[in-house]
Amino acid sequence: MLFILSLFLAVVFVLAGRGFIKKHPHLCYFTAIAFAGAVFAGIASGMVFHLPAWLREWAVPLFSRGAFPTALFVIVMYTGALPNSSRLIRVLMPVRAELSILASLLTLTHNAAYGITYFKRMFLRPELLPPYQLAAGIITIILLCLMLPLTVTSFPSVRRRMNGKRWKSLQRSAYLFYTLLYLHVILLSVPPMMAGRSGYSLTVLAYSVVFIGYGAMRVQKALKVRKLSPVASFVPVASGLVLLLLLGVFILNINLNSVETGSKLLAAADQKEQAVKEKPVSGQVADSRLQQEQESPAGREEVEELSGSQPEEAGESQPAGIFPAPEKNEQSVDGGTAASSEKPAQAQDKSVSENRGPVSNAQTEAKAPGSSNKISRSGRAEEEDTGLKSEKEPAPQVAAEVAAPSEKKSRYRDGAFTGTGKGYVGDITVKVTVKADKITHITITDSSEDEPYFSAAAEITGAMLSAQSAAVDTVSGATYSSEGIIQAVRAALKKAEN
């Protein structure tokens, strides 16, 4: 999309300003140098990050990513491919040299902005670069070696001092320059496209249509100059159309696979989240067990006996605060001393309502021996009193063991959570997978960052997995992109918190 916008702006710029460019070329050159320096200084200092979003996401990348200079080169190369009788060639040819110089000067912004990170890695730590980035860096060096002499010899003062045949021979190296320029873009765009990153399919298709179309037109023009048959001159055009058709099928297949893979991942995440939601917690299991016990005949009889003993217990107990008998005290779930037996029914109801699940079951079992002792006047005290002490003593331990897991609350919920942060170019979206209170995966699902910076910044996910936190340092050379990833992970973890 950025390249298409650059082509439109470049065409408007050339058609509207060709007269001024021809009359004041040196002023245009100095303006281009000053503008390129300002853009580079803003990028190096980080000041561009404080610009409005539309400037940061659309205007600055036109130059920092080399899209606008490349669009000017496209106009320059198509000028040579147009038929000699074309009206458009008479409009563009007079400013062709000036446009090539402007494009070269503006390209230096792109080289400097990326060179401070990737030239350093390429020469000092090449093992840090993926193979395709290393190949693209080598091509960049070759492009610079080709561009500099082509730019210098495009100045009329230099051209006049050169032999015509030698100058023409040197200018033919522009064809190699255009070929390597296309290869450079493809090397940096195809891997992200195959990884399913949005926008790169359109980038690959747009550059391919422009450069393959130029190659077909230029070869066709050369064949016509040699006055070959019309059938022979049509071969380059047909070959270009076949190449574009094959490329279109390839891009379509990649996009379909990406959509299918994304659908599978989303379906798996939904199933996992649904399984987590449907998994019963321990309290619910204990509640169901308690309900089953109460619904059974033995359970109903035990509850009836317990409730029947409470009024008698209330009538014989001492007033609150008068040191109740130790054997009638009960350990509460939170470790404190239970209330006296003045109102045991209320105490039990409160305990059951506030500590559901295993606690309720434990309390029922702890109270049952006590209540049986109270009913000993009916003649059952002697046969149940023998097991009273052994049954009452483990009750606090059971309650403590049940309460222990509830005291340690997990920080995160299990599942996959998404978050968004602001990168250098635009928004960055990540998916963070959490299992058993641990971060297991961090996946960048969408990003507008350019590929070299994106690859460098993406290394930070490994650091966050190791630290089990988003509190890590940014990546040198990709500060704003890595900061956007950190923000996105923080947002995802915020959603995962209990």
N, C-alpha and C positions, 0 to 999 in steps of 0.2 A: 504493500500500500504506500509506503514511504517513497519507493522508487517511482511509482506511477504519479504521485503528487509532484515529485521532483521534475519529472518529464514535462508535466503541464506548466510548472513555474518556469522552467528553462525555456520552453517555447515562447511563452509570453514575454520573458525577459529579453530574448534575442529579437523577436519581431518588433517589440516596442522600443528597444534601446540600441538597435544596430547602428543607427546614425550617430548617436552620441559615442558609442564605443569606437567607431571608426575615426571620429574627429578627435577624441581625447583618450587615446589608448593608455598613455602613461598614467593619467589620473585614475583610470579604472584599475590599473595594475597596483598602484599604491593603496587604493581603497581596498582591494582584495587582500593585500598583505596585512593591512591594519585590521581588517575584519577577521582574517584567519588567526592573527595573533591574539585578538580579544577573545575569540571563542576558545582557543587553547588555554589562555590564562584563566578564563572562567571555569573551565573543566578541571585544570590542575589545582586551582585554589578551592574548588567546591562552591563557588559563588552561584553557579548556574542552578544548584539545587534549591536556591531560595527564589528562583524565578517563578512566575505563575505556571500552573500545570500545563496549559496549552503551549507555552513557549518551551518549556522543558521537554515536553513529550513530542512536539512536532517541529518547532523551528530549529532548535539546537541540533537534533539528530540529522537534519538535512545536510549539515556540514561535518559534524563530528563522525558520522557514519559514512561520509563520502557519497551520499546519494545525489546531491545537487551537482557536484563536480562531475560525477559519472554521467549525469544527464547532459551536461555540456559536451562531454566527450562523445556522447551518442549523436548529438547534432553535428559535431565536427566530422565524425566518420560517415554518417548518412549523406552529408554533403558530397563526399567523394563517390558515393554509390548511386546518386541520382543520375538519370539520363542527362547528357550534355544539353539537350534541347529543352530541358525542364525549366519552367519559370522560377521554381523555388530555388534552383541551384544558382540562378543569377542574383537572388536575394541574399543567400547565405555565403556564397563563395568570397565576396569582398571582406567579410569579417571572420573568415575561418581561422586564420592564424591568430588573431586576437582572442578568439574564443578558446582556442587550445591553450594559450598562455594563461588565461584566467582560470581555466579548469585545472591546470597544473598547480597554480599557486594555491587554489582552494583545496586541492587534494592534500597539500602538506598539512592542513589542519587535521585531517583524518589520520595521516601517518604519525604525526606527533602525539595525538591523543591516545592512540593505541600503542605507539612505540614505547612510551614510558613504562608500560607494563610488559608487553609481549616481545619486544625486541630484547629487553633485558632477560626475560626467561629463555628466549630462543638462543641467546649467546652464552648465558651463564648456567642456566638449568633447563636444558632442552627436554630432559626426561619428565618435566612437569607438564608439558604440553601434549595433548592427544595428537596422534599422527596427522589427522587432517588439519589441525591448527598449525602444526609444524610445517606441513607442506604449503599451507597458505602463507605462512611467514616467509618461507624461502621464495615463493612467487612474488611476494611484496618487494623483496630486495631486488629481484630481477626487473620488476616493473619500475622501480625508482631508477635503476641504471639505464633503462630505456627512455624513461620520461625526461630526465634531465637534459640529455643532448637534443632530444626532439623539441623541448621547450626553448632552449637557448637558440637553436638554429631557426626557430620560427620568428625571431625578431628580424625585421627587414634589414637592419644595419648589419647583422651577422650574415644573413643570407646573401647580401650583395658581395660580401668578401669571399664567399665560397664558390668553388667550381660548380657549375650547374649540374653536371652528371653526378658529382660526389654528393651534392645536397639531395638530389632526387633519390639516390641510393640509400642515403641515411634515412630519409623520410619513409621509405618502404618498411622500415622496422616498426612503423606504427601498426602494421597488420599483426605482427607478433604481440605488440602491446595490447591491442584490442582482444586478441585471443586469450592471453594470460589474464587480462582483467576479468573476462567472463569466467574463466576457470577459477580464479580467486574467489569470486562471489559464490559460485556453485559449491566449492569446497566448504565454505563456511555456512551455507544454507541447507544443503541436502541432509547432513546428519541431524540437525534439529527438526527438519521436516519429517524424517523417518522416525524420530522419537515422538512425533505427534504434537509438537509445539505449534500453536496457532499462528497463522500469518506467513509462515515460511513456504507453504505450498504456493501461495500467490506470488511470493517473491521469486521463487525458482521459475515459475511459469512466465512471469513478466520479463525477467532478464533473458530467458531463453527465446521468447518470441522476438525481442529486440535484437539480440546478437545473432541468432540463427537467421533471422530475416535479413539482417545486414550482410551476413556472409553470402546468402543466396543472391541478393541483389548485386553485390560487388563482383561475384564470379560471373553472373549473367552479363553484366556490363563489359567485363573483360572479353568474354566470348563474342559479344556483338561487335566489339572493336576489331576483332580478328575476322569478322564477317563470316562466321560459321553459320550452319543451317539453323533455322528457327527451332528445330527439334532439339539440337544440341544445346542451344541457349536456354531451353526450357528445363533441362535436366537439373540444374542447381535449384530452381524453384521447387520442382517436384521432390527433390531430395530433402530440402528444408521442410516441406510440408509433412513428409513421412517422419522425419525426426521429431517434429513437434507433436505429431499424432502419437507416436510411441511414448514420448515424454508425458503427454496428457494421460495416457492409460496408466503409466507408472505412478504418476501423482495421485490419480483417482484410486488406484489399488492401495496406496499407502494410507490415504485418508479413510478408506473403508475399513482397513485393518485397525487403524487408530480408533475409529468409532466403535468397532466391535470389541476391541480390548478395553476401552473405557467403559462400555456397557457392562462387560463382565466384572470389571473391578467395582463398579457401582453396585451391581447386583450382589456381589460377595460381601461388600461393606454393609448393605442393607440387611442381608441375611444374618450377618454377625451381630449387628445392632439389635435385630429382632430377637435373636437367641438370648442376648444379654437381658433384654427387657422381660422375656418370658421365663427366665431362670428364677425360681422362687428363692427368696432369701431365707435364712435360718429361722427368723422369727415367724414367718408364714408357715414353715414346715412344723414348727413347734405348736403354733396355734391350731393347725389342723389335727395334730396328734392329740392335743389337749381336748379338742372338741370331740374327737372320736372316743377318747376315754370317758368323757362326761356323758356321751350318748349311750355308752355300754351300760348294762345293768349294774355291774360292780362300781362303775364310776358314779352313776346316779346315787347309789346307796352311800358311797363315801362322801359325796357332796352334801347329801341330806344329813348325814351324821355330823359333818363339820358345821353346817349351818345350825343344826339343832343344838349344838353344844355352846354356841356363842352367847345366847342370853344368860345361861347359867354361869358361864365364865365371867361375864360382865358383872353379875351380881356378887361374886365372891372375891373379885380382885381388889387390890388396894387402890386408893386414889392416885392420880398421876403425880409423879415426883416424890413418892414415898418409898423409894428403893424397891421396885418389884422383885419378886423372887427370881433368881438367876435361871432356874429351869424353865420359866415361862417366857423368858426373853427370846427374841428371834433376831437373827442377823439380816439386815436389809441388803439389797443388791449392791448399793453403792458403798457398802462397808460401814455404815453408821449403825447405831443402836436403834432397834425398832421401838415403836411407842409401846407403852404399857398395855396390858390386856383389858383396859377399861372399855375400848370400843374395837374389838378385834375384827368385827365385820367390816367396818370402815377402813381399817388398816389394810385388810386383805384386798378389798376392792381397789383401793388406791395403788397397792403394789401390783396387782394384776393389770390395771389400766396403764400404768406408767412403764412397766417392764414386761412387755409381751413376749411371747415365744417361749424359749427354754426357761426363762426366769419364772414364768407363771407355772410351768410344770414342776419346777424345783420347789417353788413355794407350796404348791399343793401337797407334794410329797413330804415336805418338812412339817406342815401343819397336821397332817393326818395322824402321826403318832401322838402329838399333843392332844388333839381332840379325842382320840381314843382313851387317853388317860383321864380326861374330864368325864367321860361317860362310864368310868369304872364303877360308879354307884349302881349301875344296872347289872353288875356281876361280871364284867369282862376285864376289870382292871388287872387282875392277877396274871392272866395269860398274855396280856399285851404289855404289861409294865416291864417284863424281863428284857424286851428288845427296845425299850424307850431310849435308853442312853446311847446305845450303839447306833440307833437310827437318827437321833437328833444331832450328834456330834458332827457327822460329815456334811450336814446341810449347809453351813457357811462355806465350806470348801467347794461344794457344788455350785453355790451361787456365785462365788468368786471366780470359778473357772468359766462359768457361763458369761459373766460380766466382762471378763478380760478381753474377748475379741471386740466387743462393742466399744471399749475405751480407745482402741487403736483404729482410727478412721482413715481409710485410704484417701489420698489426695486427689487422685484422678479416677474418673469412670472409664471402664473399658469401652473401646470402640474407635472409630475413625472420625476425626474432627478437622474441619477446614478453617483456615484463617487467611487474611489478606494484609499485605504491607505495601508501603510505597517504596519502589525502587528508583533507580536513576532515570529511567525512561517512563515507566508507568507502574501499574499495580502488579504485585507478585502474589500468587495464591499457592498455598501449600496444603497438603493433607498429612496430618499427624496421627499415627496409629498408636494407641495405648493399650497395654495388656498387663494385668496384675500390677498396676500402679507404676509401670515402666514404659518409657517411650521406646517402641520397637522399630518404627519406620517413620521417615520424614520424606515425603515425595513432593516435588515442585510440580504442580499440575498446570499452571499457566503463568506466563511471564511475557512482558514486552521488552525485556532487556536484550541487547544485542548479544550475539553468540560468544564472542571472546570474554566479555565481562561476565556473562551469565555462567560460563563454565568455571571461571575462577571463583565466583561467589558461591556456586553450588557446593564447593568443597566444605563449606561451613556446616553443612548438615551432618557430616561425620563427627565434627567437633561437638555439636549439640547432642548427638547420640551418646558419645563417650561421657560427656558431662551430665547427661540426663537433665539438661536445662537449656534455656535460651540465653543464659548469662555467659556468653562467650564473646571473644574479640572479633571485630570485623576483619575481612580479608584485605590485606594490603594490595592496592592496585584496583580493587573492586569494592571500595568502601561503601558506596551508596547502594549498590546491588545487594551486597551481603547484609547491610543494615535492613533493607527491605525484607529479606528472607527471615531475619531475626524477628522483626515486627510481626510477620505473618505467623511464625511458630508461636510467638507469645499469645497472639490472638486465638490460635487454635487451642493452646493449653488452657487459656482462660475459659473457653467453652467446655473443656473436659473436667474442670474442677468440680468437686462435690459441693 
